[in-house]
Amino acid sequence: MDAPFVGMIAGMALAFAGYFGGFGAFLLVAALGGAGRAAGRWAGGGAGARELREMFERSRR
């Protein structure tokens, strides 16, 4: 799948969560989606443990 299609699916999931579950559900779906993306990238060999840790450290700044 290409990036625009995946982005569209993620946006639709967030929109449904926000509409039916409210803002809390929107944040939960966004957080779990980000964690799933990071775990999938790590498991797929796209990044090692060091790169995963650095990615989370950069997001805190």
N, C-alpha and C positions, 0 to 999 in steps of 0.2 A: 504494500500500500504506500502511496506517496504521502508526503507531509501535509498538504492541504486537506486531503480526505480525512486523515487521522485527526487533524485539528478541528475539522467540522464535526466529527463524531464526538470528540471531547467537549466541544462547545454545546452540542445538543444535550449531552448527558448533564452538563452543569445547568443548562437552562431548565431541563425537566426537574432536576433536584431543587433548584431555586423556586420554581413555580409551585411544585406540589409539597415540598418539605420546608420551605422557608430558607432564611439566610444561613441558619446553622447547618442544614443539610447541604447547602451549596458549598460551604467551607469544608465540610467533611468529605464530600466527593472530590473537591479540588486537592485536598491534602492526601487522600488515599490514591488519587490518580498520579500525583507527583511521586509518591513513595513507590508505587508500582512501576512507574517509568524508570526510576533510579535502580530498583531491584532488577528489572528486566534488562537494563543496559549492563548492569554488573554481571548478571548471570550469563548474558550473551557474549561475554568476553570483550565488550566495548570499553570497559574500564576496570582497573584493578581496585583493590581495597583502598590504596592510597589516593587514587583519583576520586573515588566515591567520598572519602572523608574530606578532601579538599573542596569538592563541589558543595558539600554542606557548610563548610567553613566560609566559603565565599558568599553563600546566600545569607549568612548572618550579618554580614557587614553592611 
